[in-house]
Amino acid sequence: MKHGLCPLGLRCLLWFGLASSATGQEWTRFRGPDGCGISDATTIPVTWTAKDYNWRVTLPGIGHSSPVIWEDRVFVTSAIEEDATLTLHCLDTADGSLIWKRDFQSTPHAKNDSNSYAAASPALDEDHVYITWATPEKYIVLALDQSDGREVWRRDLGSFIAEHGFGASPIVFEDLVIVANDQDETSFATALDRATGQPRWKADRRIVMAAYSTPMIFRPEGRSPELIVTGWAHGVASLDPRTGKENWEVDVLNHRVVCSPMSAGGLIFTSCGSGGGGKQMVAVRPADPTRGVEAGVAYEITNSLPYVPTSVARGNLLFLWSDSGVVACLDAPTGEVHWRERVGGNYFGSPVRVGDRIYCMSRDGEMVVVAAADEFKLLGRIDLEEPSQATAAISGGVMYLRTRSHLMAIGGKPQ
């Protein structure tokens, strides 16, 4: 195995390991800590059948959001397509039983047929669960008490105009809830006080076309954390997550951005596309003022690019999973291709890495498992019995799988 751990990858794993030890591997946002999509769990099986689930529960309506977990509670949203009612469910991780649920009335509006009124994933801290939804008239950010679902605060960010509807998820950083708002009209990123919902900063954004990317926190060694926001108008931009002030920007993208940014090999990766496929993917070199390094494009990636799925890494190995089921392994620092193979299927969910395996759910309802290695190996195919456009979540050694109208838990037992 030649994957090695680059300094950035090691920092991500060390941070995740410390967080895991301290809090039971909380999965507090879309794709887990800092959006890495990585878990160190050793109790997730390579393959399974329906009888192996710890539990499987039905959710009313449908949804494409991913679950988030804090200690013994898992939170997930679903929505009724006919009237756009959004429901937040709080379930017990032990058996999937309902602890509480809250319904929120919205307004039916135009969106892409592949979208859902429950597309954005929640975010968590030790006290609250944060959810977002939007209509052409309102963009709502809501904080609820984790223990009982009581509304703590609500903030309306104004209208949200986008051809395909809404989809970006909130994230939590220190004492802030941060949301991206790249749309077809007034666009900005903003941070709200976790306790009160009051605005702490707002960074105006240029407008080209609505984006569906969830921001990530980039943690360069020896420097302050950076908020990475991606979209057509700005390309890849770094903001100070505490103030919203721009650190640097690489305006390089030429199509709509749906996937979220991720980091590997000291670089930041994102892609964009149209018509159901990726058109452009870039590796961006972050600015480093301490060494006099300016931000710029390190290289571009071609062939079978992801549009909706976000990539995942293992040390210096970067794994791309395209919408059309082509998986590739690259050397992150250089872009050298180790392998590229077609596994089949169509994908909107993103891959996650659990140890030395990568898991990704197809829109047709199949979990595909491949080795996170520099040699291709298909490890498993599992029938999920229902379509899925969500991304798996892992916490406490258990993987939570969200399909169109169900949530399942698998793992937790020594393999």
TORKOL-4160 file (C-alpha; in steps of 0.2 Angstrom, whole numbers, padded with zeros to 4 digits, m for minus):
415
<pt num="1" X="0000" Y="0000" Z="0000"/>
<pt num="2" X="0007" Y="0017" Z="m0005"/>
<pt num="3" X="m0006" Y="0029" Z="0001"/>
<pt num="4" X="0004" Y="0037" Z="0015"/>
<pt num="5" X="m0003" Y="0051" Z="0026"/>
<pt num="6" X="0000" Y="0068" Z="0020"/>
<pt num="7" X="0001" Y="0082" Z="0034"/>
<pt num="8" X="m0016" Y="0088" Z="0030"/>
<pt num="9" X="m0024" Y="0071" Z="0029"/>
<pt num="10" X="m0015" Y="0066" Z="0046"/>
<pt num="11" X="m0022" Y="0082" Z="0054"/>
<pt num="12" X="m0040" Y="0078" Z="0048"/>
<pt num="13" X="m0038" Y="0060" Z="0055"/>
<pt num="14" X="m0030" Y="0066" Z="0071"/>
<pt num="15" X="m0044" Y="0079" Z="0074"/>
<pt num="16" X="m0057" Y="0066" Z="0070"/>
<pt num="17" X="m0049" Y="0054" Z="0082"/>
<pt num="18" X="m0049" Y="0067" Z="0096"/>
<pt num="19" X="m0067" Y="0071" Z="0093"/>
<pt num="20" X="m0072" Y="0053" Z="0092"/>
<pt num="21" X="m0064" Y="0049" Z="0109"/>
<pt num="22" X="m0071" Y="0064" Z="0117"/>
<pt num="23" X="m0089" Y="0063" Z="0110"/>
<pt num="24" X="m0092" Y="0046" Z="0104"/>
<pt num="25" X="m0089" Y="0049" Z="0086"/>
<pt num="26" X="m0103" Y="0062" Z="0083"/>
<pt num="27" X="m0107" Y="0065" Z="0065"/>
<pt num="28" X="m0114" Y="0083" Z="0067"/>
<pt num="29" X="m0116" Y="0089" Z="0049"/>
<pt num="30" X="m0117" Y="0083" Z="0031"/>
<pt num="31" X="m0102" Y="0071" Z="0028"/>
<pt num="32" X="m0097" Y="0072" Z="0046"/>
<pt num="33" X="m0083" Y="0082" Z="0054"/>
<pt num="34" X="m0076" Y="0096" Z="0043"/>
<pt num="35" X="m0085" Y="0088" Z="0029"/>
<pt num="36" X="m0072" Y="0075" Z="0027"/>
<pt num="37" X="m0084" Y="0060" Z="0025"/>
<pt num="38" X="m0072" Y="0049" Z="0035"/>
<pt num="39" X="m0074" Y="0037" Z="0050"/>
<pt num="40" X="m0062" Y="0026" Z="0059"/>
<pt num="41" X="m0075" Y="0013" Z="0064"/>
<pt num="42" X="m0070" Y="m0005" Z="0064"/>
<pt num="43" X="m0088" Y="m0012" Z="0066"/>
<pt num="44" X="m0096" Y="m0009" Z="0049"/>
<pt num="45" X="m0098" Y="m0025" Z="0039"/>
<pt num="46" X="m0092" Y="m0026" Z="0021"/>
<pt num="47" X="m0108" Y="m0033" Z="0015"/>
<pt num="48" X="m0125" Y="m0038" Z="0023"/>
<pt num="49" X="m0143" Y="m0043" Z="0020"/>
<pt num="50" X="m0160" Y="m0035" Z="0026"/>
<pt num="51" X="m0160" Y="m0047" Z="0041"/>
<pt num="52" X="m0143" Y="m0039" Z="0047"/>
<pt num="53" X="m0150" Y="m0022" Z="0051"/>
<pt num="54" X="m0150" Y="m0016" Z="0069"/>
<pt num="55" X="m0167" Y="m0008" Z="0065"/>
<pt num="56" X="m0176" Y="m0001" Z="0050"/>
<pt num="57" X="m0189" Y="0013" Z="0052"/>
<pt num="58" X="m0201" Y="0021" Z="0040"/>
<pt num="59" X="m0201" Y="0040" Z="0037"/>
<pt num="60" X="m0217" Y="0049" Z="0031"/>
<pt num="61" X="m0215" Y="0056" Z="0014"/>
<pt num="62" X="m0198" Y="0057" Z="0006"/>
<pt num="63" X="m0181" Y="0065" Z="0008"/>
<pt num="64" X="m0163" Y="0066" Z="0001"/>
<pt num="65" X="m0155" Y="0073" Z="0017"/>
<pt num="66" X="m0142" Y="0064" Z="0027"/>
<pt num="67" X="m0144" Y="0059" Z="0045"/>
<pt num="68" X="m0134" Y="0067" Z="0059"/>
<pt num="69" X="m0130" Y="0060" Z="0076"/>
<pt num="70" X="m0126" Y="0066" Z="0093"/>
<pt num="71" X="m0123" Y="0052" Z="0107"/>
<pt num="72" X="m0139" Y="0042" Z="0107"/>
<pt num="73" X="m0149" Y="0052" Z="0096"/>
<pt num="74" X="m0150" Y="0052" Z="0077"/>
<pt num="75" X="m0159" Y="0067" Z="0068"/>
<pt num="76" X="m0166" Y="0066" Z="0050"/>
<pt num="77" X="m0179" Y="0076" Z="0040"/>
<pt num="78" X="m0192" Y="0070" Z="0027"/>
<pt num="79" X="m0206" Y="0080" Z="0018"/>
<pt num="80" X="m0223" Y="0077" Z="0011"/>
<pt num="81" X="m0222" Y="0082" Z="m0008"/>
<pt num="82" X="m0240" Y="0087" Z="m0009"/>
<pt num="83" X="m0240" Y="0101" Z="0003"/>
<pt num="84" X="m0221" Y="0103" Z="0007"/>
<pt num="85" X="m0223" Y="0099" Z="0025"/>
<pt num="86" X="m0206" Y="0096" Z="0032"/>
<pt num="87" X="m0203" Y="0084" Z="0047"/>
<pt num="88" X="m0188" Y="0083" Z="0058"/>
<pt num="89" X="m0187" Y="0066" Z="0067"/>
<pt num="90" X="m0177" Y="0063" Z="0083"/>
<pt num="91" X="m0174" Y="0044" Z="0085"/>
<pt num="92" X="m0165" Y="0033" Z="0097"/>
<pt num="93" X="m0149" Y="0026" Z="0090"/>
<pt num="94" X="m0152" Y="0009" Z="0100"/>
<pt num="95" X="m0168" Y="0004" Z="0092"/>
<pt num="96" X="m0174" Y="0018" Z="0080"/>
<pt num="97" X="m0189" Y="0022" Z="0091"/>
<pt num="98" X="m0196" Y="0040" Z="0090"/>
<pt num="99" X="m0191" Y="0052" Z="0104"/>
<pt num="100" X="m0199" Y="0067" Z="0096"/>
<pt num="101" X="m0204" Y="0075" Z="0079"/>
<pt num="102" X="m0208" Y="0092" Z="0074"/>
<pt num="103" X="m0218" Y="0097" Z="0058"/>
<pt num="104" X="m0215" Y="0113" Z="0049"/>
<pt num="105" X="m0227" Y="0120" Z="0036"/>
<pt num="106" X="m0219" Y="0126" Z="0020"/>
<pt num="107" X="m0226" Y="0131" Z="0003"/>
<pt num="108" X="m0226" Y="0120" Z="m0013"/>
<pt num="109" X="m0215" Y="0128" Z="m0026"/>
<pt num="110" X="m0206" Y="0123" Z="m0042"/>
<pt num="111" X="m0190" Y="0113" Z="m0040"/>
<pt num="112" X="m0181" Y="0100" Z="m0050"/>
<pt num="113" X="m0190" Y="0083" Z="m0051"/>
<pt num="114" X="m0174" Y="0075" Z="m0043"/>
<pt num="115" X="m0174" Y="0087" Z="m0028"/>
<pt num="116" X="m0185" Y="0085" Z="m0012"/>
<pt num="117" X="m0192" Y="0097" Z="0000"/>
<pt num="118" X="m0181" Y="0088" Z="0013"/>
<pt num="119" X="m0164" Y="0090" Z="0004"/>
<pt num="120" X="m0153" Y="0099" Z="0016"/>
<pt num="121" X="m0146" Y="0089" Z="0031"/>
<pt num="122" X="m0147" Y="0096" Z="0049"/>
<pt num="123" X="m0132" Y="0101" Z="0059"/>
<pt num="124" X="m0129" Y="0099" Z="0077"/>
<pt num="125" X="m0120" Y="0105" Z="0093"/>
<pt num="126" X="m0121" Y="0098" Z="0111"/>
<pt num="127" X="m0137" Y="0108" Z="0114"/>
<pt num="128" X="m0146" Y="0111" Z="0098"/>
<pt num="129" X="m0151" Y="0104" Z="0081"/>
<pt num="130" X="m0151" Y="0116" Z="0066"/>
<pt num="131" X="m0162" Y="0114" Z="0050"/>
<pt num="132" X="m0164" Y="0125" Z="0035"/>
<pt num="133" X="m0177" Y="0125" Z="0021"/>
<pt num="134" X="m0182" Y="0138" Z="0008"/>
<pt num="135" X="m0195" Y="0144" Z="m0004"/>
<pt num="136" X="m0195" Y="0158" Z="m0016"/>
<pt num="137" X="m0201" Y="0169" Z="m0002"/>
<pt num="138" X="m0191" Y="0163" Z="0013"/>
<pt num="139" X="m0175" Y="0155" Z="0018"/>
<pt num="140" X="m0177" Y="0149" Z="0036"/>
<pt num="141" X="m0164" Y="0144" Z="0048"/>
<pt num="142" X="m0171" Y="0136" Z="0064"/>
<pt num="143" X="m0163" Y="0130" Z="0080"/>
<pt num="144" X="m0172" Y="0117" Z="0091"/>
<pt num="145" X="m0168" Y="0110" Z="0108"/>
<pt num="146" X="m0160" Y="0093" Z="0106"/>
<pt num="147" X="m0169" Y="0086" Z="0121"/>
<pt num="148" X="m0187" Y="0089" Z="0116"/>
<pt num="149" X="m0188" Y="0098" Z="0099"/>
<pt num="150" X="m0193" Y="0115" Z="0107"/>
<pt num="151" X="m0190" Y="0130" Z="0095"/>
<pt num="152" X="m0175" Y="0140" Z="0102"/>
<pt num="153" X="m0174" Y="0153" Z="0088"/>
<pt num="154" X="m0179" Y="0156" Z="0070"/>
<pt num="155" X="m0171" Y="0167" Z="0057"/>
<pt num="156" X="m0178" Y="0172" Z="0040"/>
<pt num="157" X="m0164" Y="0176" Z="0027"/>
<pt num="158" X="m0176" Y="0182" Z="0014"/>
<pt num="159" X="m0181" Y="0176" Z="m0003"/>
<pt num="160" X="m0172" Y="0161" Z="m0011"/>
<pt num="161" X="m0173" Y="0160" Z="m0030"/>
<pt num="162" X="m0166" Y="0145" Z="m0039"/>
<pt num="163" X="m0171" Y="0135" Z="m0054"/>
<pt num="164" X="m0169" Y="0118" Z="m0045"/>
<pt num="165" X="m0175" Y="0123" Z="m0028"/>
<pt num="166" X="m0165" Y="0122" Z="m0012"/>
<pt num="167" X="m0152" Y="0110" Z="m0005"/>
<pt num="168" X="m0136" Y="0117" Z="0004"/>
<pt num="169" X="m0134" Y="0112" Z="0022"/>
<pt num="170" X="m0129" Y="0122" Z="0037"/>
<pt num="171" X="m0113" Y="0119" Z="0047"/>
<pt num="172" X="m0108" Y="0123" Z="0065"/>
<pt num="173" X="m0091" Y="0132" Z="0069"/>
<pt num="174" X="m0087" Y="0136" Z="0087"/>
<pt num="175" X="m0101" Y="0148" Z="0092"/>
<pt num="176" X="m0108" Y="0150" Z="0075"/>
<pt num="177" X="m0121" Y="0142" Z="0063"/>
<pt num="178" X="m0114" Y="0146" Z="0045"/>
<pt num="179" X="m0125" Y="0145" Z="0030"/>
<pt num="180" X="m0121" Y="0148" Z="0011"/>
<pt num="181" X="m0134" Y="0157" Z="0001"/>
<pt num="182" X="m0128" Y="0156" Z="m0017"/>
<pt num="183" X="m0144" Y="0159" Z="m0028"/>
<pt num="184" X="m0150" Y="0167" Z="m0044"/>
<pt num="185" X="m0153" Y="0184" Z="m0035"/>
<pt num="186" X="m0146" Y="0191" Z="m0019"/>
<pt num="187" X="m0132" Y="0180" Z="m0014"/>
<pt num="188" X="m0121" Y="0179" Z="0002"/>
<pt num="189" X="m0114" Y="0168" Z="0016"/>
<pt num="190" X="m0118" Y="0172" Z="0034"/>
<pt num="191" X="m0115" Y="0167" Z="0051"/>
<pt num="192" X="m0128" Y="0167" Z="0065"/>
<pt num="193" X="m0125" Y="0166" Z="0084"/>
<pt num="194" X="m0128" Y="0148" Z="0090"/>
<pt num="195" X="m0137" Y="0154" Z="0105"/>
<pt num="196" X="m0148" Y="0168" Z="0099"/>
<pt num="197" X="m0149" Y="0167" Z="0080"/>
<pt num="198" X="m0143" Y="0185" Z="0078"/>
<pt num="199" X="m0132" Y="0189" Z="0063"/>
<pt num="200" X="m0113" Y="0189" Z="0067"/>
<pt num="201" X="m0107" Y="0193" Z="0050"/>
<pt num="202" X="m0113" Y="0193" Z="0032"/>
<pt num="203" X="m0102" Y="0191" Z="0016"/>
<pt num="204" X="m0110" Y="0197" Z="0000"/>
<pt num="205" X="m0107" Y="0185" Z="m0015"/>
<pt num="206" X="m0108" Y="0189" Z="m0034"/>
<pt num="207" X="m0121" Y="0180" Z="m0044"/>
<pt num="208" X="m0120" Y="0168" Z="m0059"/>
<pt num="209" X="m0131" Y="0153" Z="m0055"/>
<pt num="210" X="m0137" Y="0145" Z="m0039"/>
<pt num="211" X="m0125" Y="0133" Z="m0030"/>
<pt num="212" X="m0130" Y="0118" Z="m0019"/>
<pt num="213" X="m0113" Y="0116" Z="m0011"/>
<pt num="214" X="m0111" Y="0114" Z="0008"/>
<pt num="215" X="m0096" Y="0124" Z="0015"/>
<pt num="216" X="m0081" Y="0115" Z="0023"/>
<pt num="217" X="m0069" Y="0121" Z="0037"/>
<pt num="218" X="m0051" Y="0119" Z="0031"/>
<pt num="219" X="m0038" Y="0118" Z="0045"/>
<pt num="220" X="m0021" Y="0122" Z="0038"/>
<pt num="221" X="m0006" Y="0118" Z="0050"/>
<pt num="222" X="0000" Y="0132" Z="0060"/>
<pt num="223" X="m0014" Y="0144" Z="0054"/>
<pt num="224" X="m0031" Y="0149" Z="0058"/>
<pt num="225" X="m0046" Y="0139" Z="0051"/>
<pt num="226" X="m0053" Y="0144" Z="0034"/>
<pt num="227" X="m0071" Y="0143" Z="0028"/>
<pt num="228" X="m0071" Y="0136" Z="0010"/>
<pt num="229" X="m0086" Y="0141" Z="0000"/>
<pt num="230" X="m0088" Y="0136" Z="m0018"/>
<pt num="231" X="m0099" Y="0142" Z="m0033"/>
<pt num="232" X="m0099" Y="0147" Z="m0051"/>
<pt num="233" X="m0097" Y="0166" Z="m0047"/>
<pt num="234" X="m0082" Y="0165" Z="m0035"/>
<pt num="235" X="m0075" Y="0148" Z="m0039"/>
<pt num="236" X="m0066" Y="0142" Z="m0023"/>
<pt num="237" X="m0066" Y="0156" Z="m0010"/>
<pt num="238" X="m0058" Y="0156" Z="0008"/>
<pt num="239" X="m0066" Y="0166" Z="0021"/>
<pt num="240" X="m0062" Y="0169" Z="0039"/>
<pt num="241" X="m0076" Y="0159" Z="0048"/>
<pt num="242" X="m0076" Y="0171" Z="0063"/>
<pt num="243" X="m0078" Y="0187" Z="0053"/>
<pt num="244" X="m0083" Y="0183" Z="0035"/>
<pt num="245" X="m0068" Y="0192" Z="0028"/>
<pt num="246" X="m0061" Y="0185" Z="0012"/>
<pt num="247" X="m0044" Y="0177" Z="0013"/>
<pt num="248" X="m0042" Y="0172" Z="m0005"/>
<pt num="249" X="m0052" Y="0167" Z="m0020"/>
<pt num="250" X="m0048" Y="0157" Z="m0036"/>
<pt num="251" X="m0061" Y="0161" Z="m0049"/>
<pt num="252" X="m0060" Y="0146" Z="m0060"/>
<pt num="253" X="m0076" Y="0137" Z="m0061"/>
<pt num="254" X="m0087" Y="0138" Z="m0077"/>
<pt num="255" X="m0103" Y="0128" Z="m0073"/>
<pt num="256" X="m0115" Y="0125" Z="m0058"/>
<pt num="257" X="m0108" Y="0119" Z="m0042"/>
<pt num="258" X="m0118" Y="0105" Z="m0033"/>
<pt num="259" X="m0104" Y="0095" Z="m0024"/>
<pt num="260" X="m0096" Y="0101" Z="m0008"/>
<pt num="261" X="m0077" Y="0105" Z="m0007"/>
<pt num="262" X="m0065" Y="0093" Z="0001"/>
<pt num="263" X="m0047" Y="0093" Z="0005"/>
<pt num="264" X="m0033" Y="0080" Z="0002"/>
<pt num="265" X="m0014" Y="0081" Z="m0001"/>
<pt num="266" X="m0013" Y="0099" Z="0005"/>
<pt num="267" X="m0025" Y="0104" Z="m0009"/>
<pt num="268" X="m0044" Y="0108" Z="m0010"/>
<pt num="269" X="m0055" Y="0099" Z="m0023"/>
<pt num="270" X="m0071" Y="0104" Z="m0031"/>
<pt num="271" X="m0080" Y="0101" Z="m0047"/>
<pt num="272" X="m0095" Y="0108" Z="m0057"/>
<pt num="273" X="m0106" Y="0102" Z="m0071"/>
<pt num="274" X="m0122" Y="0102" Z="m0080"/>
<pt num="275" X="m0134" Y="0090" Z="m0088"/>
<pt num="276" X="m0132" Y="0077" Z="m0076"/>
<pt num="277" X="m0113" Y="0076" Z="m0077"/>
<pt num="278" X="m0097" Y="0084" Z="m0071"/>
<pt num="279" X="m0088" Y="0096" Z="m0083"/>
<pt num="280" X="m0074" Y="0102" Z="m0074"/>
<pt num="281" X="m0064" Y="0097" Z="m0058"/>
<pt num="282" X="m0050" Y="0107" Z="m0050"/>
<pt num="283" X="m0036" Y="0105" Z="m0037"/>
<pt num="284" X="m0034" Y="0122" Z="m0029"/>
<pt num="285" X="m0018" Y="0126" Z="m0020"/>
<pt num="286" X="m0023" Y="0137" Z="m0004"/>
<pt num="287" X="m0014" Y="0153" Z="m0001"/>
<pt num="288" X="m0001" Y="0152" Z="0013"/>
<pt num="289" X="0004" Y="0170" Z="0018"/>
<pt num="290" X="0017" Y="0163" Z="0030"/>
<pt num="291" X="0027" Y="0156" Z="0015"/>
<pt num="292" X="0022" Y="0169" Z="0002"/>
<pt num="293" X="0012" Y="0156" Z="m0007"/>
<pt num="294" X="m0003" Y="0163" Z="m0017"/>
<pt num="295" X="m0019" Y="0153" Z="m0020"/>
<pt num="296" X="m0021" Y="0145" Z="m0038"/>
<pt num="297" X="m0025" Y="0130" Z="m0048"/>
<pt num="298" X="m0012" Y="0116" Z="m0045"/>
<pt num="299" X="m0020" Y="0105" Z="m0059"/>
<pt num="300" X="m0036" Y="0100" Z="m0067"/>
<pt num="301" X="m0044" Y="0083" Z="m0068"/>
<pt num="302" X="m0052" Y="0076" Z="m0084"/>
<pt num="303" X="m0063" Y="0061" Z="m0088"/>
<pt num="304" X="m0078" Y="0054" Z="m0079"/>
<pt num="305" X="m0079" Y="0068" Z="m0066"/>
<pt num="306" X="m0092" Y="0069" Z="m0052"/>
<pt num="307" X="m0105" Y="0083" Z="m0053"/>
<pt num="308" X="m0116" Y="0079" Z="m0037"/>
<pt num="309" X="m0106" Y="0067" Z="m0027"/>
<pt num="310" X="m0092" Y="0074" Z="m0016"/>
<pt num="311" X="m0075" Y="0065" Z="m0016"/>
<pt num="312" X="m0066" Y="0057" Z="m0002"/>
<pt num="313" X="m0048" Y="0053" Z="0003"/>
<pt num="314" X="m0037" Y="0042" Z="0012"/>
<pt num="315" X="m0021" Y="0051" Z="0015"/>
<pt num="316" X="m0014" Y="0056" Z="m0002"/>
<pt num="317" X="m0026" Y="0045" Z="m0011"/>
<pt num="318" X="m0041" Y="0054" Z="m0018"/>
<pt num="319" X="m0056" Y="0044" Z="m0023"/>
<pt num="320" X="m0069" Y="0052" Z="m0036"/>
<pt num="321" X="m0086" Y="0044" Z="m0038"/>
<pt num="322" X="m0095" Y="0050" Z="m0054"/>
<pt num="323" X="m0114" Y="0052" Z="m0056"/>
<pt num="324" X="m0113" Y="0038" Z="m0069"/>
<pt num="325" X="m0104" Y="0026" Z="m0058"/>
<pt num="326" X="m0086" Y="0028" Z="m0063"/>
<pt num="327" X="m0074" Y="0027" Z="m0048"/>
<pt num="328" X="m0056" Y="0033" Z="m0049"/>
<pt num="329" X="m0041" Y="0034" Z="m0038"/>
<pt num="330" X="m0029" Y="0048" Z="m0040"/>
<pt num="331" X="m0013" Y="0054" Z="m0031"/>
<pt num="332" X="m0020" Y="0070" Z="m0023"/>
<pt num="333" X="m0004" Y="0080" Z="m0023"/>
<pt num="334" X="0000" Y="0077" Z="m0042"/>
<pt num="335" X="m0016" Y="0071" Z="m0050"/>
<pt num="336" X="m0008" Y="0055" Z="m0056"/>
<pt num="337" X="m0022" Y="0042" Z="m0059"/>
<pt num="338" X="m0019" Y="0025" Z="m0050"/>
<pt num="339" X="m0035" Y="0017" Z="m0058"/>
<pt num="340" X="m0052" Y="0021" Z="m0065"/>
<pt num="341" X="m0066" Y="0008" Z="m0066"/>
<pt num="342" X="m0084" Y="0008" Z="m0069"/>
<pt num="343" X="m0095" Y="0000" Z="m0055"/>
<pt num="344" X="m0111" Y="0005" Z="m0063"/>
<pt num="345" X="m0127" Y="0014" Z="m0057"/>
<pt num="346" X="m0131" Y="0032" Z="m0055"/>
<pt num="347" X="m0127" Y="0042" Z="m0040"/>
<pt num="348" X="m0132" Y="0058" Z="m0031"/>
<pt num="349" X="m0126" Y="0052" Z="m0014"/>
<pt num="350" X="m0107" Y="0055" Z="m0009"/>
<pt num="351" X="m0095" Y="0041" Z="m0005"/>
<pt num="352" X="m0089" Y="0040" Z="0013"/>
<pt num="353" X="m0073" Y="0031" Z="0019"/>
<pt num="354" X="m0074" Y="0019" Z="0034"/>
<pt num="355" X="m0056" Y="0013" Z="0037"/>
<pt num="356" X="m0049" Y="0005" Z="0022"/>
<pt num="357" X="m0066" Y="0004" Z="0013"/>
<pt num="358" X="m0077" Y="0016" Z="0003"/>
<pt num="359" X="m0096" Y="0015" Z="0003"/>
<pt num="360" X="m0108" Y="0024" Z="m0009"/>
<pt num="361" X="m0127" Y="0022" Z="m0011"/>
<pt num="362" X="m0134" Y="0023" Z="m0029"/>
<pt num="363" X="m0150" Y="0031" Z="m0034"/>
<pt num="364" X="m0156" Y="0014" Z="m0038"/>
<pt num="365" X="m0154" Y="0008" Z="m0021"/>
<pt num="366" X="m0138" Y="m0001" Z="m0020"/>
<pt num="367" X="m0124" Y="0001" Z="m0009"/>
<pt num="368" X="m0107" Y="m0002" Z="m0018"/>
<pt num="369" X="m0091" Y="m0005" Z="m0008"/>
<pt num="370" X="m0074" Y="m0003" Z="m0014"/>
<pt num="371" X="m0056" Y="m0004" Z="m0007"/>
<pt num="372" X="m0049" Y="0013" Z="m0002"/>
<pt num="373" X="m0032" Y="0008" Z="m0010"/>
<pt num="374" X="m0021" Y="0011" Z="m0025"/>
<pt num="375" X="m0027" Y="m0005" Z="m0033"/>
<pt num="376" X="m0045" Y="m0007" Z="m0038"/>
<pt num="377" X="m0055" Y="m0020" Z="m0028"/>
<pt num="378" X="m0074" Y="m0022" Z="m0028"/>
<pt num="379" X="m0079" Y="m0028" Z="m0011"/>
<pt num="380" X="m0098" Y="m0028" Z="m0010"/>
<pt num="381" X="m0115" Y="m0024" Z="m0018"/>
<pt num="382" X="m0129" Y="m0023" Z="m0006"/>
<pt num="383" X="m0148" Y="m0021" Z="m0011"/>
<pt num="384" X="m0155" Y="m0007" Z="0000"/>
<pt num="385" X="m0173" Y="m0011" Z="m0007"/>
<pt num="386" X="m0177" Y="0007" Z="m0010"/>
<pt num="387" X="m0169" Y="0021" Z="m0020"/>
<pt num="388" X="m0158" Y="0033" Z="m0011"/>
<pt num="389" X="m0150" Y="0050" Z="m0015"/>
<pt num="390" X="m0142" Y="0052" Z="0002"/>
<pt num="391" X="m0125" Y="0050" Z="0010"/>
<pt num="392" X="m0122" Y="0038" Z="0024"/>
<pt num="393" X="m0117" Y="0044" Z="0042"/>
<pt num="394" X="m0106" Y="0034" Z="0054"/>
<pt num="395" X="m0106" Y="0037" Z="0073"/>
<pt num="396" X="m0102" Y="0025" Z="0088"/>
<pt num="397" X="m0097" Y="0011" Z="0076"/>
<pt num="398" X="m0114" Y="0011" Z="0067"/>
<pt num="399" X="m0118" Y="0016" Z="0049"/>
<pt num="400" X="m0135" Y="0025" Z="0046"/>
<pt num="401" X="m0142" Y="0023" Z="0029"/>
<pt num="402" X="m0156" Y="0035" Z="0023"/>
<pt num="403" X="m0166" Y="0029" Z="0008"/>
<pt num="404" X="m0181" Y="0038" Z="0000"/>
<pt num="405" X="m0193" Y="0034" Z="0014"/>
<pt num="406" X="m0183" Y="0024" Z="0027"/>
<pt num="407" X="m0168" Y="0025" Z="0039"/>
<pt num="408" X="m0158" Y="0010" Z="0044"/>
<pt num="409" X="m0144" Y="0006" Z="0056"/>
<pt num="410" X="m0130" Y="m0007" Z="0052"/>
<pt num="411" X="m0115" Y="m0012" Z="0062"/>
<pt num="412" X="m0109" Y="m0009" Z="0080"/>
<pt num="413" X="m0103" Y="m0027" Z="0082"/>
<pt num="414" X="m0085" Y="m0033" Z="0081"/>
<pt num="415" X="m0081" Y="m0039" Z="0063"/>
